[in-house]
Amino acid sequence: MGLTFSKSVRIGAVRFNFSGSGIGMSVGIPGLRIGTGPRGAYISGGVGGFRYRRSLGALPNRAPSRFADEQGAPALAEGAFAPAIVSTQEHDTLSVLELTDSDSDGLLQSMNEQRRKTSLWPFVAGTLFFLYFPLTSAMKTWPSVFHFVLAAVMAAVVGWVYWRDKMRKMTVLFFEPDVATADHFEALCRALSSATSMRKLRAVVSTSRYADRKYSAGASEGLKFSQVSLSLGQGPGVVANVKVPVVKTGRTTLAFYPDRMLAFQGSSVGAVAYDDLSVVEERTRFIEHESVPGDAQVIDRTWQYVNRNGGPDRRFKNNRELPICAYTKLNLSTQSGLDIRLLGSREHGFEPLATALSEMA
C-alpha cells in the first residue's frame, strides 16, 4: 500500500489543502464550497447524506479523431519519449551503384573510375614531413630564414599535389538544353529555392511503428531524423556550366541536372532518369515536442500521455500538452530501391518542388 499525505489549514473562510498531488484552496459556507486544486476548479455542496461535486473548467477531453480521422494518426520524433516499438523501416539505405540509367552508363563508368583514383597528397605530405627534420638538422648553421623557406616550399608542393588530385577526380559537364527543358529546369530551381525557406527541414532516416499510442502522445509512428540541406550549386566532384538543385542528406547527395538526377555517396555515383523517379508530396500531422517553427500551422493539440478518448491521462504527473502541426513530406523513390524522405515545417512547402520534378519527366 502506498503512503499518502494530506493536511487542511483554515484561515477565515478560506481553507488550504496540502497533499502529495499539490496544493488546493476552497472558500464557501457550510453546504456549499468553490475551490481549485491540482485537478482544476470545482464546486461542491451537500445536505444531509447527499453530496454533489462538479468540475469547473476542467481540461477538455479530446475527440476520438486523434486516433482515427481522415488524416490518420500523427507522427512523432523518435526519441522524444520512450514508447514500445513494434517495427522499424530504414530509409536511404540503397547503394547508389545500384542506380543505373541506360542513357548514362558510359558517363557513370567514367565518373566512378575518376572518383576512385588514389589521392597522392597524403603520401607526399607524409614523406616531406619526415624529411623536414633531417634537412633542418643539416641546416642548423644556416640562417633561420632558410628554415621558413623550406617549410613554405614543402607546403606549396603538398598544396599543388592536392589540387592535382582534385582535378584528376573532377568531372566536367556541359549542357545546352532546348527551350522547353530550360524552362522546366528554371522552374525546378525556383521551386527548390522556395523549399529552402522553410524554417525546419529534416531527412527521415527511419520510421518506427508504436505498440500503444497512449505512451506516444497519440502518434502511431516515430520518425528518426538527420540533417538535410537544400541549395543551388554543384554536385560533389562535378563542375557544370549551370548551377543545379542539390539535396544533401546524412548519407546521400542528390544533384538534379537538366537531363537526369545524379546520386552521390562517397566515391560512388549513380544516375536516375526523371521518368523513373517517383515524387510524392503529402500533408502530414506531426506532434512537435520542440519549439514550433514560425512558418508551421498548429491544427490541434494532444498530451504526452493520452487516454483512449484523446484526453490527458491523469495518472502521469507533468503530463504536458503538445501541439500538432500541419507539416509536409516529400518522398523520392525508384523501383530499384531509392528511398529519400524529407520533412518540412510549412504545409504544402514541397508542393512546388514535387510539381517541378514531375514536369522534368
N, C-alpha and C positions, 0 to 999 in steps of 0.2 A: 504494500500500500504506500502511495506517495505521501510526502509530508506537505501540508498546505499551511498558509498563514493568512490571517485576516484580523483587522482591528478597526474599530469605528470610534471616531472622535467627534463630539458635538460642540460647535461654537455658536451659541444662539440658536437661530432657526436653521443653520447650515450644518450638515453632517458630512464629515470627510471619512471615506472608506479606503483603507490601505490593505492590499492583498498582493499575492505573488504575481498576478497578471497586470498590476498597475494601481493607479490612484484614481478614485472617483469622488464625486461630491453630489449631494442632493439637498433640496430645500422643499419645504411644504408644511402642511398641517396634518394632524392625525387623520389618517384615512386617505390622504392624497399627497403624493410627492412627485417632484420632477427632478431628474438627475442626469448625470453623464458619467461615463466611465470608459474603460478600455474597449468596450464593445459598442460604444456610441451612446446617444442620448435615449432616455426612456421616460415613461410616465407610469406610475403605479398607484393603485388605490385598493381599498378593501373595506368591507363592513361585515361584522360577524365572522363567519367562517369562509366567506367568499373573498377572493383576491383577483385583481386584474392587473396585467402588465403589458405594455405595448412599446416597441422600439420607435424612436423618432429620428428620421433622417439617417436610418441605417444604410450601410454601404449596399448599394443595389446589387441584386443578383444579375449576372449577365445572361443574355438569351442563349438558348442551346445552339444558336447558329455558330458559336465559336468552335464547336466540334464538327459541325457538318453544315456547310452552306454552299452557295453556288461557286464560291471562290476556293473551296477546300480549306483544310486546316492550315494555319500559318506555319512558317519555318522559323528557326531559332539558330543563333550562332552556337555551334558545338563548343562545349567547354564553359558556356555561361553558367549552367547548372550541372548536376550530375545525375541525369535520369538513366535508366537502364536502356541499352542499345540492343535492338533485335538484329539488325543487319546494317552493313556499310558498303556503299558503292564508291569506288575510287574513280576520279576523273583525271584527264590529261596524263594517261599512263602509256599511250602508244608511242613507240619509237617512230620518229619522222622518216626513217629509212623505209618504212612500210608504206609511206605516202608517195605514190608514183603517178606521174602524168605522162601518158604515152607521147604527147607532143613535146615533152621536155626531157626525155631520157638522156640525150646527149649532154644537155646543159647540166642536169643533176650529176651525171658521172664526172664531168669536168670540175664542177664546184666541190664535190666531195673529195676528189683527188687533191685539189689545191688546198683545201682546208686541213687535210691530214698530213701535209708536208711537215717534216720535223723542224721546229724552231731552233736556229743556231745560236741566238744571242745568249741563252743561259750558259752554254758551253764556253763561248768566248769570254763572257763576264767572269766565269769561274777561273779560267786559265789566266786572265790578266790579273785577277785578284791575288793569286798565288805567286805570280811573277813580280808583283809590285814590291813586296818586302825584300826579296834578294836584290832587286835593282836599286832600291833606295839605300840599302845597306852598303852596296858598292859605291854609291854616290854620296856617302855621308860627308865626304870632304868637300863636296861641291856646294855652291850657294843654295839656300833653301828654295829659291825661285825655281830651280830646275825640278825639285820635287813636285811643286804645284803644276808645272808644265807637263810633267809625266802623267800625273793623275788626270789632268784635263784631256790629254791625248787619249788615254785609255777610256775615259768616259765617252769621248766622241766616237771612238771605234765601236763601243758597245751600242751607242745610240744609232749609229749608221747600220749595224748588223740587224738591230731590232726593226728599223724602218724597212730594210730589205726583206726581212721575214714577212712583214705585214704586206708588202707589195706582192710577194710571191704567192700569198694565200688569197689575195683580193680578186673578186670577180667584178668586171665592168659590164653593165647592161645599158643598152641604148634603145629607147622606144620612140616610135613615130606612129602613134595611134591615129585611126581615122577620126572624122569629126564626131560621129555618134559615140565611139568608145571614149574619146576625150571628154565629152560632155558627161557621160556616166561616171568616169573616173573623178572628175572635178566634183560631182555631186557626192561621191564616196568620201572624198577628202573633207568636204564641208560637214558631212554627217558625223565623221569621226571627231572633228573639232567641236561639234555641238555636244557629243557624248563626254568629251573631256571636261566639260564644265560642271558635271555632276559632283556634288560635294563628297560623296562616298562611293568608291569603286573598289570592288574586290573580285578576285578569281576564286571560284569554288573548287576546292581540292577534292572533297568527298562529301557524300550525302548519307546520313545515318537515319534509320527508322527507329523511333522510340517505342518502348513497350507500353508505357502508360502516360497519357498526356497530362494527368494530374500533376506530375512532377516536372513537367517541361513547359509550364505556362500555357498549356493547351496546344502546343506545337506538336505536329505529327512527325516532323523530321528536323534534324540538326545539320547545319552546314559548317564545314571546316574551310577556312579561307587562307589565301596567300595574297601578297600584294600584286597589283597589276598596274601597268602604266600604258596610256594611250597617247600617241604622239605622231607627228608628221616628220619623217626623216628617212633613214636608210636602214635596210636590213643589216645585221652584223656581217662584216666582211664583204659587203656589196656596195658598189658605187654606181648610181644610175643618174641619168640626166633629168630625172624628176624626183621630187620628194613624194614618198608613199606613206599611207597609213600603216603604223606599226603598233601591234598589240603585244606587250611583253608580260607574260605571267611568270610564276615562280620557276617553271621548267621549260616552257616553250615560248618562242617568239614567232609571231605571225606577221609577215610583211605582204601587203596587198598591192600587187603590181597591175598595170593595165591589162595584162594578158592572163595572169594566173596568180595564185597565192603561194608563197614560199613559206615553209615552216622550218625553223632552226632549233637545234638542240646541241649545244657544244660545237663539235666539229662536223656534225651531220646536218644534211639539208634534205627536205622532201618538198614535193610540189602537189598542189591540188588545183584542178580546173574548177572554175566557178560553176560550171554545170553540175559538178559532183558535190558541191558544198551545200549542205542543208543549213538554213538560217532560220531560227525560231526566236521571236521576241514575245515575251508574255509578261503580264502583270502578276506580281506575287505579293502575298501578305507576309510581312516579316516583323517578328517581335524584336524590337530594339531595346537591348539592355544597357546600351551606352547612351551618350547624348544624341538627341535626334538631329540629323543634318538639317541645315537651313532650307534646303530645297525639298525635303521629304514632306509628305502629306500624312498626317495621323488620321486614320479612319476608324479606329476602335481602340479599346483598352482591355487588358487582361491582368491576371495576377500571377505572381511567380508560382504559387501553388493554387490550383483551382479545384472546385467541386465539379461534379458531373454536369451540373446545370450552368456552369460557367462562372459562378460566383466565387468569392475568396474562401479558401479552406482555413477556417479559424483555428485549426489545431496547430498551425505554424505561427510562431511569433515573427515579427518583422516581415510579414508577407506583403511585399511591396507591389504597387501597381505598375504595369509596364505598358508602353504604347505599342500599338500595332500599326505599322506604316505600309503604305502602298509603294512598293519598290518595283523595279523592272529587272527581268532576267534576259540574257542573250545566250542562246545555245548554238554553238558552231560544231557541226559534226559531219562525218562522211560514213559511207557504208564500210570503208576499210577500217574504221575504229577511232578516228579522230573525235575527241570529246572535250571541247573547251567551253566552260560555262562562266559567265560574268554576271555580277550583281551590281546594280546601280541604285542610287537613293532617290532618283526622280522618276515618278510614274511616267511610263512610255518614253523614258530617256534614251533607250536604244532603238526606238521605232524608226527614226530616220536612217540609222546605220543599217538596220536589217533590210529596209526597203532598197537602199542603195546597193547593198551586196547582192540582193536578189536580181536587181536590174543589170548587174555586171554579167550575169549569165547570158 
